[in-house]
Amino acid sequence: NDIIKSMEAELDQKLTRRETKKETIKKNLSKEEMEGLKWLECMTEEGKLSVVEADKGGAILIISPELLRKKTLEKLENPTLYNKLKEDPTHKLHHELFFEVGGRQRKKLYTS
């Protein structure tokens, strides 16, 4: 009984702390910033905008999903960036890895 009360008190404390943390985050934004954030969330949920990290520099991009698809396909179709595989190498790589690990175990170089 004391254990249950102790656990309930601890859980209540954690939940209260979590709510306080959410309130702090909300208070960190101005009213206009909160409205902008809600608008951005709505637009992304509706598929009208995409929010992605830039390839370089770690910047955040807000871009239309159509333009994002177009740019992604341009990169994938660029032979200087990617080579199209003739077949899925997963099975072959799995097989090679399996035998590599098995060989190391037999030689006592690796233990499970």
All heavy atoms as an XYZ file, in Angstrom:
915
protein
N       0.822     -1.186      0.000
C       0.000      0.000      0.000
C       0.872      1.258      0.000
O       0.599      2.187     -0.748
C      -0.935     -0.027      1.203
C      -2.158      0.849      1.015
O      -2.338      1.466     -0.020
N      -2.993      0.896      2.023
N       1.913      1.275      0.836
C       2.833      2.416      0.861
C       3.587      2.532     -0.462
O       3.865      3.644     -0.921
C       3.841      2.261      2.013
C       3.185      2.473      3.371
O       2.117      3.125      3.407
O       3.736      1.995      4.371
N       3.903      1.388     -1.049
C       4.607      1.390     -2.336
C       3.730      2.020     -3.416
O       4.188      2.843     -4.209
C       5.022     -0.051     -2.737
C       6.062     -0.576     -1.757
C       5.566     -0.083     -4.152
C       6.413     -2.028     -1.932
N       2.463      1.656     -3.428
C       1.535      2.208     -4.417
C       1.401      3.720     -4.244
O       1.448      4.473     -5.209
C       0.161      1.514     -4.330
C       0.297      0.047     -4.766
C      -0.873      2.247     -5.165
C      -0.941     -0.775     -4.554
N       1.268      4.169     -2.983
C       1.155      5.609     -2.721
C       2.422      6.341     -3.163
O       2.354      7.427     -3.733
C       0.882      5.860     -1.240
C      -0.531      5.527     -0.826
C      -0.765      5.834      0.635
C      -2.190      5.449      1.030
N      -2.472      5.729      2.427
N       3.563      5.731     -2.906
C       4.831      6.329     -3.295
C       4.928      6.445     -4.820
O       5.346      7.472     -5.353
C       5.992      5.489     -2.757
O       7.208      5.960     -3.258
N       4.515      5.387     -5.516
C       4.551      5.396     -6.977
C       3.563      6.419     -7.537
O       3.868      7.107     -8.507
C       4.260      4.000     -7.527
C       5.387      3.012     -7.254
S       5.011      1.358     -7.812
C       5.202      1.565     -9.570
N       2.392      6.523     -6.939
C       1.400      7.510     -7.384
C       1.948      8.927     -7.220
O       1.810      9.765     -8.109
C       0.102      7.360     -6.596
C      -0.736      6.172     -6.991
C      -1.980      6.012     -6.121
O      -2.058      6.624     -5.034
O      -2.872      5.258     -6.542
N       2.591      9.186     -6.083
C       3.148     10.510     -5.821
C       4.249     10.836     -6.833
O       4.307     11.953     -7.369
C       3.695     10.582     -4.399
N       5.098      9.853     -7.119
C       6.179     10.052     -8.082
C       5.619     10.319     -9.481
O       6.078     11.209    -10.196
C       7.099      8.835     -8.104
C       8.331      9.023     -8.961
C       9.265      7.829     -8.911
O       9.205      7.036     -7.946
O      10.048      7.700     -9.860
N       4.595      9.565     -9.869
C       3.963      9.746    -11.172
C       3.309     11.125    -11.269
O       3.456     11.822    -12.272
C       2.937      8.638    -11.425
C       2.246      8.650    -12.779
C       3.257      8.540    -13.901
C       1.247      7.507    -12.859
N       2.602     11.528    -10.226
C       1.983     12.857    -10.206
C       3.036     13.950    -10.364
O       2.841     14.917    -11.098
C       1.206     13.080     -8.906
C      -0.119     12.344     -8.875
O      -0.603     11.951     -9.960
O      -0.682     12.172     -7.770
N       4.152     13.776     -9.680
C       5.225     14.762     -9.746
C       5.782     14.845    -11.168
O       5.994     15.933    -11.700
C       6.331     14.384     -8.758
C       7.434     15.417     -8.660
C       8.493     14.980     -7.668
O       8.680     13.800     -7.406
N       9.218     15.953     -7.134
N       5.997     13.695    -11.809
C       6.530     13.685    -13.182
C       5.541     14.309    -14.153
O       5.930     15.053    -15.051
C       6.886     12.267    -13.612
C       8.137     11.758    -12.940
C       8.512     10.378    -13.414
C       9.784      9.924    -12.711
N      10.238      8.636    -13.173
N       4.264     14.002    -14.000
C       3.255     14.567    -14.895
C       3.161     16.075    -14.713
O       3.020     16.816    -15.685
C       1.897     13.906    -14.658
C       1.788     12.454    -15.122
C       0.455     11.861    -14.681
C       1.945     12.343    -16.624
N       3.246     16.545    -13.491
C       3.197     17.978    -13.213
C       4.402     18.665    -13.841
O       4.278     19.718    -14.464
C       3.175     18.241    -11.692
O       2.040     17.574    -11.134
C       3.096     19.724    -11.393
N       5.568     18.049    -13.720
C       6.784     18.603    -14.311
C       6.655     18.685    -15.830
O       7.058     19.652    -16.452
C       7.984     17.728    -13.936
C       9.183     18.551    -13.553
C      10.378     17.736    -13.161
N      10.120     16.915    -12.009
C      10.636     15.716    -11.805
N      11.470     15.199    -12.675
N      10.361     15.009    -10.740
N       6.069     17.658    -16.452
C       5.897     17.633    -17.901
C       4.977     18.766    -18.346
O       5.247     19.446    -19.325
C       5.334     16.285    -18.356
C       5.136     16.237    -19.873
C       4.667     14.898    -20.336
N       5.805     14.010    -20.365
C       5.724     12.705    -20.381
N       4.563     12.120    -20.360
N       6.803     11.955    -20.434
N       3.880     18.984    -17.634
C       2.957     20.067    -17.978
C       3.655     21.412    -17.837
O       3.491     22.292    -18.679
C       1.700     20.013    -17.095
C       0.784     18.845    -17.404
C       0.297     18.844    -18.846
O      -0.082     19.911    -19.363
O       0.314     17.764    -19.469
N       4.439     21.579    -16.794
C       5.156     22.826    -16.579
C       6.132     23.070    -17.725
O       6.265     24.188    -18.213
C       5.920     22.795    -15.233
O       4.982     22.500    -14.192
C       6.598     24.107    -14.946
N       6.791     22.010    -18.197
C       7.738     22.132    -19.291
C       7.021     22.574    -20.566
O       7.500     23.435    -21.290
C       8.453     20.794    -19.508
C       9.670     20.876    -20.364
C      10.407     19.560    -20.375
C      11.698     19.672    -21.147
N      12.440     18.423    -21.178
N       5.849     21.997    -20.852
C       5.076     22.394    -22.030
C       4.686     23.865    -21.936
O       4.759     24.594    -22.915
C       3.810     21.537    -22.160
C       4.051     20.158    -22.688
C       2.720     19.422    -22.814
C       2.920     17.993    -23.252
N       1.633     17.269    -23.308
N       4.255     24.295    -20.753
C       3.855     25.689    -20.561
C       5.041     26.612    -20.774
O       4.906     27.679    -21.365
C       3.267     25.877    -19.166
C       1.909     25.221    -18.989
C       1.430     25.217    -17.543
O       2.056     25.901    -16.708
O       0.453     24.519    -17.259
N       6.224     26.213    -20.324
C       7.424     27.021    -20.499
C       7.734     27.179    -21.976
O       8.078     28.270    -22.426
C       8.629     26.379    -19.773
O       8.295     26.216    -18.399
C       9.870     27.230    -19.902
N       7.618     26.102    -22.733
C       7.881     26.171    -24.167
C       6.895     27.123    -24.827
O       7.270     27.957    -25.642
C       7.814     24.771    -24.806
C       8.990     23.919    -24.315
C       7.823     24.851    -26.326
C       8.890     22.455    -24.669
N       5.614     27.010    -24.471
C       4.605     27.888    -25.052
C       4.866     29.346    -24.677
O       4.681     30.240    -25.481
C       3.208     27.466    -24.612
C       2.730     26.198    -25.291
C       1.340     25.845    -24.850
C       0.895     24.551    -25.514
N      -0.443     24.157    -25.080
N       5.294     29.597    -23.455
C       5.549     30.964    -23.010
C       6.780     31.551    -23.686
O       6.959     32.757    -23.714
C       5.715     31.009    -21.495
C       4.415     30.800    -20.748
C       4.635     30.845    -19.259
C       3.337     30.569    -18.520
N       3.524     30.537    -17.078
N       7.620     30.704    -24.246
C       8.830     31.149    -24.901
C       8.532     31.800    -26.253
O       9.355     32.514    -26.786
C       9.782     29.960    -25.080
C      11.171     30.377    -25.441
O      11.580     31.488    -25.193
N      11.904     29.471    -26.058
N       7.349     31.532    -26.825
C       6.968     32.087    -28.113
C       5.965     33.219    -27.925
O       5.089     33.149    -27.068
C       6.334     30.999    -28.995
C       7.207     29.805    -29.358
C       6.398     28.793    -30.155
C       8.443     30.227    -30.127
N       6.087     34.224    -28.771
C       5.096     35.305    -28.738
C       3.788     34.791    -29.334
O       3.742     33.721    -29.941
C       5.598     36.499    -29.550
O       5.592     36.177    -30.929
N       2.741     35.577    -29.186
C       1.434     35.191    -29.735
C       1.532     35.002    -31.247
O       1.015     34.026    -31.797
C       0.398     36.261    -29.394
C      -0.980     35.948    -29.910
C      -1.961     37.060    -29.584
C      -3.316     36.749    -30.206
N      -4.256     37.838    -30.019
N       2.218     35.912    -31.920
C       2.373     35.825    -33.371
C       3.181     34.586    -33.771
O       2.867     33.924    -34.757
C       3.047     37.090    -33.916
C       2.200     38.333    -33.817
C       2.238     38.984    -32.433
O       3.102     38.632    -31.606
O       1.377     39.849    -32.173
N       4.227     34.292    -32.995
C       5.035     33.100    -33.281
C       4.220     31.829    -33.098
O       4.332     30.892    -33.894
C       6.285     33.081    -32.390
C       7.301     34.139    -32.757
C       8.406     34.269    -31.737
O       8.155     34.055    -30.523
O       9.537     34.598    -32.146
N       3.401     31.782    -32.049
C       2.532     30.613    -31.835
C       1.550     30.454    -32.983
O       1.322     29.347    -33.465
C       1.773     30.724    -30.511
C       2.542     30.260    -29.299
S       3.126     28.564    -29.400
C       1.594     27.657    -29.355
N       0.959     31.562    -33.436
C       0.037     31.510    -34.568
C       0.752     31.017    -35.819
O       0.221     30.204    -36.575
C      -0.594     32.886    -34.813
C      -1.604     33.281    -33.762
C      -2.110     34.710    -33.938
O      -1.720     35.391    -34.915
O      -2.906     35.146    -33.079
N       1.970     31.499    -36.035
C       2.768     31.060    -37.183
C       3.104     29.584    -37.105
O       3.041     28.859    -38.104
N       3.451     29.116    -35.912
C       3.766     27.702    -35.724
C       2.542     26.829    -35.980
O       2.632     25.809    -36.666
C       4.301     27.469    -34.306
C       4.712     26.050    -33.962
C       5.806     25.545    -34.900
C       5.173     25.965    -32.512
N       1.394     27.253    -35.482
C       0.153     26.496    -35.718
C      -0.191     26.475    -37.206
O      -0.607     25.447    -37.739
C      -1.004     27.099    -34.908
C      -0.905     26.802    -33.431
C      -2.045     27.434    -32.658
C      -1.876     27.191    -31.168
N      -2.944     27.824    -30.390
N      -0.009     27.604    -37.889
C      -0.268     27.673    -39.323
C       0.654     26.714    -40.073
O       0.224     25.974    -40.949
C      -0.071     29.109    -39.826
C      -0.216     29.237    -41.308
C      -1.372     29.376    -42.009
C       0.838     29.229    -42.275
N      -1.103     29.456    -43.348
C       0.252     29.368    -43.542
C       2.227     29.114    -42.194
C       1.001     29.400    -44.720
C       2.975     29.146    -43.359
C       2.354     29.285    -44.604
N       1.945     26.731    -39.709
C       2.922     25.865    -40.354
C       2.581     24.393    -40.122
O       2.645     23.577    -41.049
C       4.329     26.184    -39.837
C       5.487     25.496    -40.513
C       5.510     25.786    -42.001
C       6.800     25.939    -39.873
N       2.209     24.035    -38.892
C       1.807     22.651    -38.595
C       0.598     22.250    -39.432
O       0.546     21.157    -39.987
C       1.491     22.498    -37.104
C       2.711     22.527    -36.222
C       2.370     22.538    -34.738
O       1.222     22.876    -34.361
O       3.266     22.198    -33.935
N      -0.376     23.153    -39.555
C      -1.585     22.887    -40.334
C      -1.235     22.675    -41.813
O      -1.717     21.730    -42.448
C      -2.564     24.043    -40.172
S      -4.104     23.828    -41.062
N      -0.388     23.536    -42.362
C      -0.013     23.437    -43.776
C       0.754     22.144    -44.066
O       0.564     21.530    -45.115
C       0.829     24.650    -44.189
C       0.074     25.967    -44.131
S      -1.328     26.041    -45.247
C      -0.494     26.437    -46.754
N       1.597     21.714    -43.124
C       2.332     20.467    -43.349
C       1.413     19.262    -43.214
O       1.535     18.305    -43.971
C       3.538     20.335    -42.395
O       3.110     20.450    -41.051
C       4.584     21.383    -42.682
N       0.491     19.302    -42.261
C      -0.461     18.200    -42.103
C      -1.362     18.064    -43.326
O      -1.732     16.955    -43.718
C      -1.312     18.399    -40.843
C      -0.550     18.143    -39.557
C      -1.340     18.517    -38.306
O      -2.527     18.901    -38.431
O      -0.766     18.422    -37.207
N      -1.702     19.180    -43.957
C      -2.549     19.165    -45.147
C      -1.762     18.849    -46.412
O      -2.326     18.745    -47.493
C      -3.262     20.518    -45.306
C      -4.290     20.782    -44.237
C      -4.911     22.174    -44.355
O      -4.611     22.903    -45.325
O      -5.709     22.521    -43.469
N      -0.442     18.719    -46.294
C       0.388     18.392    -47.451
C       0.660     19.573    -48.373
O       1.079     19.386    -49.515
N       0.454     20.781    -47.880
C       0.679     21.966    -48.701
C       2.117     22.476    -48.604
O       2.589     23.171    -49.494
C      -0.296     23.073    -48.309
C      -1.747     22.700    -48.595
C      -2.690     23.793    -48.163
C      -4.127     23.371    -48.441
N      -5.085     24.364    -47.958
N       2.800     22.131    -47.521
C       4.199     22.513    -47.316
C       4.970     21.331    -46.732
O       4.398     20.495    -46.049
C       4.317     23.693    -46.347
C       3.871     25.061    -46.823
C       3.970     26.075    -45.690
C       4.684     25.531    -48.007
N       6.263     21.319    -47.010
C       7.157     20.342    -46.398
C       8.248     21.100    -45.658
O       8.736     22.117    -46.147
C       7.799     19.438    -47.463
O       6.826     18.642    -48.082
N       8.612     20.612    -44.497
C       9.694     21.207    -43.711
C      10.804     20.163    -43.652
O      10.596     19.063    -43.152
C       9.213     21.591    -42.294
C      10.351     22.203    -41.489
C       8.023     22.544    -42.364
N      11.966     20.518    -44.211
C      13.076     19.571    -44.296
C      14.378     20.268    -43.924
O      14.484     21.494    -43.958
C      13.200     18.967    -45.718
C      11.991     18.114    -46.059
C      13.389     20.039    -46.764
N      15.366     19.451    -43.586
C      16.694     19.978    -43.300
C      17.463     20.066    -44.606
O      17.420     19.166    -45.436
C      17.426     19.056    -42.324
C      18.747     19.599    -41.864
C      19.415     18.719    -40.808
O      18.778     17.813    -40.282
O      20.591     18.970    -40.543
N      18.170     21.161    -44.810
C      18.965     21.350    -46.019
C      20.106     20.343    -46.057
O      20.547     19.848    -45.018
C      19.513     22.772    -46.064
N      20.572     20.052    -47.261
C      21.682     19.106    -47.430
C      22.940     19.580    -46.725
O      23.669     18.800    -46.144
C      22.002     18.911    -48.915
C      20.944     18.109    -49.637
O      20.120     17.466    -48.961
O      20.938     18.122    -50.877
N      23.197     20.854    -46.808
C      24.421     21.404    -46.216
C      24.074     22.548    -45.284
O      23.161     23.313    -45.532
C      25.358     21.909    -47.318
C      25.837     20.805    -48.231
C      26.734     21.346    -49.299
C      27.133     20.213    -50.241
N      27.873     20.693    -51.381
N      24.799     22.639    -44.198
C      24.640     23.763    -43.294
C      23.594     23.583    -42.214
O      23.516     24.376    -41.296
N      22.751     22.563    -42.326
C      21.765     22.289    -41.297
C      20.616     23.281    -41.245
O      19.872     23.318    -40.275
N      20.444     24.094    -42.289
C      19.332     25.043    -42.318
C      18.012     24.294    -42.485
O      17.980     23.166    -42.964
C      19.520     26.024    -43.474
N      16.943     24.931    -42.092
C      15.607     24.368    -42.248
C      14.977     25.002    -43.483
O      14.986     26.226    -43.634
C      14.734     24.656    -41.008
C      15.368     24.060    -39.751
C      13.309     24.150    -41.212
C      15.452     22.562    -39.742
N      14.427     24.168    -44.360
C      13.764     24.651    -45.564
C      12.269     24.422    -45.459
O      11.830     23.361    -45.027
C      14.282     23.909    -46.798
C      15.766     24.017    -47.109
C      16.105     23.142    -48.315
C      16.156     25.454    -47.382
N      11.515     25.412    -45.873
C      10.064     25.280    -45.999
C       9.801     25.346    -47.495
O      10.081     26.363    -48.137
C       9.325     26.393    -45.239
C       9.684     26.318    -43.757
C       7.823     26.267    -45.451
C       9.160     27.465    -42.936
N       9.294     24.240    -48.051
C       9.237     24.083    -49.499
C       7.939     23.372    -49.885
O       7.388     22.617    -49.082
C      10.490     23.294    -49.967
C      10.634     23.248    -51.464
C      10.522     21.914    -49.373
C      11.981     22.698    -51.921
N       7.478     23.599    -51.100
C       6.275     22.894    -51.552
C       6.627     21.422    -51.775
O       7.738     21.106    -52.224
C       5.734     23.509    -52.841
O       6.563     23.179    -53.936
N       5.719     20.508    -51.472
C       5.999     19.081    -51.680
C       6.342     18.755    -53.136
O       7.185     17.901    -53.389
C       4.703     18.396    -51.259
C       4.058     19.355    -50.313
C       4.437     20.715    -50.816
N       5.726     19.464    -54.088
C       6.010     19.216    -55.505
C       7.462     19.556    -55.841
O       8.151     18.793    -56.521
C       5.071     20.035    -56.405
C       3.614     19.671    -56.272
C       2.930     20.331    -55.069
O       3.429     21.359    -54.557
O       1.909     19.799    -54.621
N       7.934     20.705    -55.356
C       9.311     21.106    -55.611
C      10.283     20.166    -54.907
O      11.324     19.810    -55.470
C       9.544     22.554    -55.167
C      10.916     23.136    -55.461
C      11.240     23.069    -56.947
C      10.995     24.581    -54.973
N       9.953     19.725    -53.715
C      10.794     18.774    -52.990
C      10.921     17.473    -53.780
O      12.023     16.939    -53.943
C      10.228     18.497    -51.596
C      10.998     17.513    -50.733
C      12.421     17.991    -50.479
C      10.267     17.286    -49.415
N       9.792     16.949    -54.294
C       9.822     15.727    -55.114
C      10.687     15.923    -56.358
O      11.502     15.073    -56.706
C       8.404     15.326    -55.521
C       7.844     14.208    -54.695
C       6.480     13.740    -55.191
N       5.515     14.025    -54.133
C       4.656     15.027    -54.098
N       4.538     15.846    -55.101
N       3.875     15.213    -53.067
N      10.501     17.065    -57.019
C      11.258     17.364    -58.243
C      12.762     17.388    -57.959
O      13.546     16.760    -58.671
C      10.802     18.706    -58.814
C      11.536     19.117    -60.064
C      11.080     20.482    -60.545
C      11.952     20.946    -61.689
N      11.718     22.343    -62.031
N      13.159     18.096    -56.909
C      14.586     18.203    -56.567
C      15.160     16.852    -56.131
O      16.298     16.524    -56.459
C      14.798     19.250    -55.463
C      14.495     20.656    -55.900
C      15.457     21.086    -56.981
C      15.234     22.509    -57.412
N      16.082     22.895    -58.534
N      14.377     16.067    -55.424
C      14.830     14.742    -54.994
C      15.060     13.843    -56.207
O      16.084     13.163    -56.304
C      13.808     14.099    -54.033
O      13.640     14.958    -52.908
C      14.269     12.734    -53.562
N      14.114     13.842    -57.136
C      14.255     13.031    -58.357
C      15.446     13.492    -59.189
O      16.167     12.665    -59.749
C      12.974     13.069    -59.181
C      11.821     12.255    -58.616
C      10.551     12.480    -59.439
C      12.160     10.774    -58.575
N      15.667     14.803    -59.266
C      16.835     15.314    -59.998
C      18.125     14.745    -59.423
O      19.029     14.349    -60.158
C      16.882     16.845    -59.945
C      15.901     17.528    -60.851
C      15.914     19.045    -60.680
O      16.792     19.602    -59.968
O      15.029     19.701    -61.266
N      18.215     14.705    -58.105
C      19.420     14.150    -57.471
C      19.548     12.659    -57.725
O      20.624     12.157    -58.031
C      19.405     14.424    -55.965
C      19.701     15.842    -55.611
C      19.771     16.009    -54.118
C      20.102     17.433    -53.761
N      20.243     17.613    -52.331
N      18.439     11.933    -57.576
C      18.488     10.479    -57.762
C      18.829     10.093    -59.197
O      19.453      9.060    -59.437
C      17.152      9.847    -57.364
C      16.848      9.850    -55.865
C      15.433      9.351    -55.620
C      17.856      9.014    -55.101
N      18.427     10.918    -60.151
C      18.688     10.610    -61.553
C      20.041     11.130    -62.032
O      20.438     10.879    -63.165
C      17.556     11.176    -62.414
C      16.243     10.446    -62.164
C      15.042     11.125    -62.800
O      15.184     12.245    -63.346
O      13.948     10.540    -62.732
N      20.772     11.834    -61.181
C      22.081     12.366    -61.540
C      23.132     11.270    -61.378
O      23.452     10.858    -60.264
C      22.409     13.557    -60.641
C      23.719     14.219    -60.994
O      24.572     13.644    -61.647
N      23.879     15.449    -60.551
N      23.711     10.785    -62.494
C      24.673      9.674    -62.409
C      25.978     10.029    -61.702
O      26.710      9.144    -61.279
C      24.927      9.314    -63.876
C      24.538     10.517    -64.657
C      23.490     11.229    -63.852
N      26.270     11.323    -61.533
C      27.482     11.689    -60.798
C      27.279     11.572    -59.293
O      28.243     11.519    -58.544
C      27.948     13.119    -61.143
O      26.920     14.050    -60.770
C      28.252     13.245    -62.625
N      26.019     11.523    -58.863
C      25.729     11.403    -57.434
C      25.391      9.969    -57.027
O      25.770      9.523    -55.951
C      24.554     12.319    -57.053
C      24.790     13.817    -57.197
C      23.514     14.580    -56.888
C      25.908     14.280    -56.286
N      24.637      9.272    -57.877
C      24.160      7.930    -57.543
C      24.292      7.000    -58.740
O      24.114      7.427    -59.877
C      22.673      7.954    -57.127
C      22.394      8.738    -55.886
C      21.906     10.039    -55.956
C      22.618      8.188    -54.627
C      21.644     10.770    -54.808
C      22.353      8.919    -53.480
C      21.875     10.197    -53.579
O      21.621     10.916    -52.441
N      24.573      5.747    -58.466
C      24.539      4.705    -59.487
C      23.324      3.837    -59.224
O      23.120      3.397    -58.089
C      25.795      3.817    -59.427
C      27.044      4.579    -59.827
O      27.008      5.420    -60.712
N      28.146      4.280    -59.160
N      22.538      3.609    -60.263
C      21.373      2.761    -60.102
C      21.833      1.309    -59.970
O      22.636      0.820    -60.760
C      20.431      2.895    -61.297
C      19.129      2.182    -61.085
C      18.136      2.506    -62.181
C      16.828      1.813    -61.887
N      15.785      2.192    -62.843
N      21.345      0.632    -58.950
C      21.712     -0.764    -58.724
C      20.959     -1.671    -59.689
O      19.790     -1.430    -59.994
C      21.384     -1.167    -57.284
C      22.100     -0.378    -56.192
C      21.567     -0.779    -54.823
C      23.597     -0.586    -56.269
N      21.643     -2.710    -60.153
C      20.997     -3.664    -61.054
C      20.047     -4.577    -60.295
O      19.066     -5.051    -60.839
C      22.063     -4.495    -61.785
C      22.917     -3.666    -62.710
C      24.017     -4.475    -63.341
C      24.891     -3.536    -64.177
N      26.093     -4.184    -64.656
N      20.386     -4.814    -59.030
C      19.536     -5.668    -58.192
C      19.686     -5.254    -56.742
O      20.632     -4.557    -56.369
C      19.891     -7.147    -58.376
C      21.340     -7.462    -58.020
C      21.715     -8.907    -58.319
O      21.477     -9.360    -59.445
O      22.242     -9.550    -57.401
N      18.787     -5.692    -55.918
C      18.817     -5.396    -54.486
C      19.938     -6.204    -53.837
O      19.918     -7.444    -53.862
C      17.463     -5.764    -53.862
C      17.373     -5.412    -52.390
O      18.393     -4.989    -51.797
O      16.280     -5.557    -51.825
N      20.947     -5.561    -53.252
C      22.092     -6.283    -52.683
C      21.862     -6.798    -51.255
O      22.756     -7.414    -50.677
C      23.190     -5.214    -52.688
C      22.443     -3.956    -52.447
C      21.135     -4.118    -53.196
N      20.691     -6.586    -50.705
C      20.447     -6.922    -49.302
C      20.742     -8.381    -48.994
O      21.460     -8.688    -48.033
C      18.996     -6.582    -48.913
O      18.742     -5.212    -49.234
C      18.763     -6.801    -47.428
N      20.205     -9.303    -49.796
C      20.376    -10.736    -49.526
C      21.856    -11.124    -49.580
O      22.354    -11.825    -48.702
C      19.560    -11.570    -50.518
C      19.669    -13.040    -50.291
N      19.076    -13.649    -49.208
C      20.320    -14.008    -50.977
C      19.358    -14.943    -49.247
N      20.107    -15.181    -50.310
N      22.562    -10.661    -50.601
C      23.987    -10.986    -50.754
C      24.797    -10.435    -49.576
O      25.637    -11.130    -49.002
C      24.514    -10.419    -52.071
C      25.973    -10.713    -52.305
C      26.450    -10.106    -53.608
C      27.946    -10.330    -53.751
N      28.518     -9.581    -54.844
N      24.540     -9.188    -49.193
C      25.267     -8.585    -48.079
C      24.960     -9.288    -46.760
O      25.857     -9.492    -45.937
C      24.946     -7.095    -47.980
C      25.465     -6.234    -49.131
C      24.904     -4.824    -49.020
C      26.978     -6.208    -49.163
N      23.711     -9.665    -46.569
C      23.325    -10.396    -45.366
C      24.073    -11.725    -45.316
O      24.599    -12.119    -44.264
C      21.812    -10.628    -45.363
C      21.329    -11.358    -44.153
N      21.229    -12.724    -44.098
C      20.944    -10.895    -42.932
C      20.799    -13.091    -42.906
N      20.609    -12.005    -42.182
N      24.121    -12.411    -46.429
C      24.804    -13.714    -46.517
C      26.292    -13.540    -46.201
O      26.857    -14.302    -45.409
C      24.601    -14.280    -47.934
C      25.089    -15.663    -48.118
N      24.432    -16.754    -47.595
C      26.174    -16.150    -48.772
C      25.094    -17.848    -47.917
N      26.149    -17.514    -48.633
N      26.946    -12.537    -46.806
C      28.369    -12.290    -46.557
C      28.618    -11.945    -45.093
O      29.572    -12.438    -44.490
C      28.866    -11.159    -47.453
C      28.975    -11.534    -48.913
C      29.354    -10.345    -49.783
O      29.686     -9.263    -49.235
O      29.301    -10.500    -51.015
N      27.770    -11.117    -44.526
C      27.916    -10.733    -43.126
C      27.746    -11.936    -42.207
O      28.502    -12.125    -41.258
C      26.918     -9.637    -42.763
C      26.976     -9.111    -41.326
C      28.340     -8.499    -41.032
C      25.880     -8.108    -41.090
N      26.761    -12.765    -42.512
C      26.509    -13.969    -41.715
C      27.754    -14.856    -41.684
O      28.184    -15.316    -40.625
C      25.317    -14.737    -42.289
C      25.015    -16.016    -41.590
C      24.353    -16.032    -40.378
C      25.409    -17.229    -42.146
C      24.081    -17.220    -39.728
C      25.142    -18.424    -41.505
C      24.469    -18.417    -40.302
N      28.363    -15.070    -42.844
C      29.556    -15.924    -42.887
C      30.768    -15.243    -42.270
O      31.617    -15.902    -41.660
C      29.844    -16.385    -44.315
C      28.945    -17.513    -44.729
C      27.903    -17.299    -45.614
C      29.111    -18.790    -44.198
C      27.047    -18.329    -45.970
C      28.264    -19.828    -44.555
C      27.229    -19.600    -45.443
N      30.873    -13.938    -42.382
C      31.977    -13.203    -41.758
C      31.901    -13.332    -40.236
O      32.890    -13.647    -39.582
C      31.937    -11.731    -42.173
C      32.984    -10.854    -41.519
C      34.401    -11.125    -41.994
O      34.588    -11.652    -43.100
O      35.331    -10.811    -41.226
N      30.729    -13.095    -39.671
C      30.560    -13.206    -38.219
C      30.767    -14.650    -37.781
O      31.442    -14.915    -36.789
C      29.165    -12.689    -37.782
C      28.898    -13.016    -36.321
C      29.076    -11.189    -38.017
N      30.217    -15.591    -38.539
C      30.392    -17.011    -38.204
C      31.856    -17.410    -38.214
O      32.326    -18.139    -37.336
N      32.616    -16.937    -39.196
C      34.049    -17.243    -39.278
C      34.813    -16.665    -38.110
O      35.706    -17.291    -37.544
N      34.457    -15.470    -37.698
C      35.131    -14.832    -36.558
C      34.818    -15.578    -35.260
O      35.668    -15.695    -34.391
C      34.743    -13.361    -36.445
C      35.349    -12.513    -37.526
C      34.880    -11.072    -37.433
N      35.420    -10.300    -38.521
C      36.409     -9.427    -38.383
N      36.950     -9.231    -37.206
N      36.851     -8.763    -39.413
N      33.585    -16.071    -35.148
C      33.237    -16.837    -33.948
C      34.050    -18.126    -33.896
O      34.542    -18.509    -32.841
C      31.747    -17.154    -33.928
C      30.896    -15.981    -33.515
C      29.420    -16.303    -33.520
O      28.957    -17.122    -34.308
N      28.676    -15.652    -32.651
N      34.188    -18.790    -35.048
C      34.965    -20.038    -35.075
C      36.435    -19.784    -34.742
O      37.094    -20.607    -34.132
C      34.843    -20.721    -36.447
C      33.516    -21.431    -36.642
C      33.520    -22.318    -37.883
N      33.709    -21.584    -39.120
C      32.752    -20.945    -39.794
N      31.523    -20.939    -39.327
N      33.021    -20.315    -40.912
N      36.952    -18.651    -35.139
C      38.364    -18.309    -34.886
C      38.544    -17.658    -33.513
O      39.622    -17.218    -33.171
C      38.882    -17.372    -35.961
C      38.977    -18.015    -37.326
C      39.448    -16.983    -38.346
C      39.422    -17.580    -39.744
N      39.769    -16.575    -40.758
N      37.454    -17.542    -32.750
C      37.467    -16.926    -31.421
C      37.840    -15.450    -31.455
O      38.396    -14.918    -30.511
C      38.410    -17.674    -30.470
C      38.148    -19.144    -30.337
C      36.938    -19.387    -29.494
C      36.829    -20.895    -29.255
N      35.526    -21.386    -29.124
N      37.572    -14.789    -32.593
C      37.824    -13.357    -32.693
C      36.624    -12.551    -32.241
O      36.715    -11.351    -32.027
C      38.165    -12.978    -34.151
C      39.419    -13.607    -34.730
C      39.543    -13.285    -36.195
C      40.648    -13.131    -33.966
N      35.485    -13.231    -32.115
C      34.246    -12.559    -31.757
C      33.428    -13.521    -30.919
O      33.356    -14.703    -31.220
C      33.487    -12.157    -33.037
C      32.088    -11.695    -32.785
C      31.830    -10.413    -32.334
C      31.012    -12.549    -32.984
C      30.546     -9.980    -32.095
C      29.717    -12.118    -32.748
C      29.481    -10.834    -32.310
O      28.218    -10.422    -32.066
N      32.835    -13.038    -29.875
C      31.971    -13.895    -29.060
C      30.575    -13.296    -29.031
O      30.408    -12.069    -29.084
C      32.488    -14.033    -27.612
O      32.576    -12.739    -27.042
C      33.834    -14.718    -27.583
N      29.585    -14.145    -28.934
C      28.216    -13.651    -28.907
C      27.759    -13.447    -27.491
O      28.344    -13.841    -26.548
C      27.287    -14.599    -29.621
O      27.424    -15.903    -29.107
